[in-house]
Structures are given as C-alpha cells and as structure tokens.
Amino acid sequence: MIAVQSELAPARGLQVLAGISAIVLGILAFVLTAGATLLMVGFLVVGAALLATSANFTQSFMRMLAR
C-alpha cells in the first residue's frame, strides 16, 4: 500500500496546482470584464486535472491488482 501512495504523489501535486489556478482564474473572472472566458478556462483546468488524476489512480490500482 505504501508503494501505491508514492506513485500517486505526482497526481497530488497536479491537483494542488490545478486548484490554485482555478482559484486564481475564478477571482480574475469576478474582477475582469471577460469573466466568462476565464471561468470556462478554469473549468477546463479542473476537468483536465481530474482526467489526469483518475488515469494515474487507475494505472496504480491496476498495478496493485496485477501483483
């Protein structure tokens, strides 16, 4: 189980970076006039992070089952 947690460490970093960028884009969307565009980019960032994280988790889970 420890090996699985170390394999997911890059995914955690990706989630943190995506979360920070989504927060920044959300704040900018409230401040600037082109808020809808920034909001959509924020949604894309969060969706891409979820996709990458789930793919990484699935790969780690399949490795664990193969052992």
C-alpha positions as CSV (number, residue, x, y, z in Angstrom):
1,M,0.0,0.0,0.0
2,I,2.9,2.3,0.6
3,A,4.1,1.9,-3.0
4,V,0.7,2.9,-4.3
5,Q,0.8,6.1,-2.2
6,S,4.2,7.1,-3.6
7,E,3.0,6.5,-7.1
8,L,0.1,8.9,-6.6
9,A,2.4,11.7,-5.3
10,P,2.7,13.5,-8.7
11,A,-1.1,13.4,-9.1
12,R,-1.5,15.1,-5.7
13,G,0.9,17.9,-6.9
14,L,-1.2,18.2,-10.1
15,Q,-4.4,18.6,-8.1
16,V,-2.8,21.3,-5.9
17,L,-1.6,23.3,-8.9
18,A,-5.0,22.9,-10.7
19,G,-6.8,24.0,-7.6
20,I,-4.7,27.1,-7.2
21,S,-5.0,28.0,-10.8
22,A,-8.8,27.5,-10.7
23,I,-9.0,29.8,-7.6
24,V,-6.9,32.5,-9.3
25,L,-9.0,32.2,-12.5
26,G,-12.2,32.4,-10.5
27,I,-11.1,35.6,-8.7
28,L,-10.0,37.1,-12.0
29,A,-13.3,36.2,-13.5
30,F,-15.1,38.3,-10.9
31,V,-12.7,41.3,-11.3
32,L,-12.3,41.5,-15.1
33,T,-14.9,42.1,-17.8
34,A,-14.0,38.9,-19.7
35,G,-15.0,36.8,-16.8
36,A,-17.0,34.2,-18.7
37,T,-13.9,33.2,-20.7
38,L,-11.7,32.9,-17.6
39,L,-14.4,30.9,-15.9
40,M,-14.6,28.4,-18.8
41,V,-10.8,28.1,-18.8
42,G,-11.0,27.4,-15.1
43,F,-13.5,24.6,-15.8
44,L,-11.1,23.2,-18.4
45,V,-8.2,23.2,-16.0
46,V,-10.2,21.4,-13.3
47,G,-11.5,18.9,-15.8
48,A,-8.0,18.2,-17.2
49,A,-6.7,17.7,-13.7
50,L,-9.5,15.3,-12.8
51,L,-8.8,13.3,-16.0
52,A,-5.1,13.1,-15.4
53,T,-5.6,12.2,-11.7
54,S,-8.1,9.5,-12.4
55,A,-5.9,8.0,-15.1
56,N,-3.0,7.9,-12.7
57,F,-5.1,6.3,-10.0
58,T,-6.5,3.7,-12.4
59,Q,-3.0,2.8,-13.5
60,S,-1.8,2.4,-9.9
61,F,-4.8,0.4,-9.0
62,M,-4.3,-2.0,-11.9
63,R,-0.7,-2.5,-10.9
64,M,-1.8,-3.3,-7.4
65,L,-4.3,-5.9,-8.7
66,A,-1.7,-7.5,-11.0
67,R,0.6,-8.3,-8.1
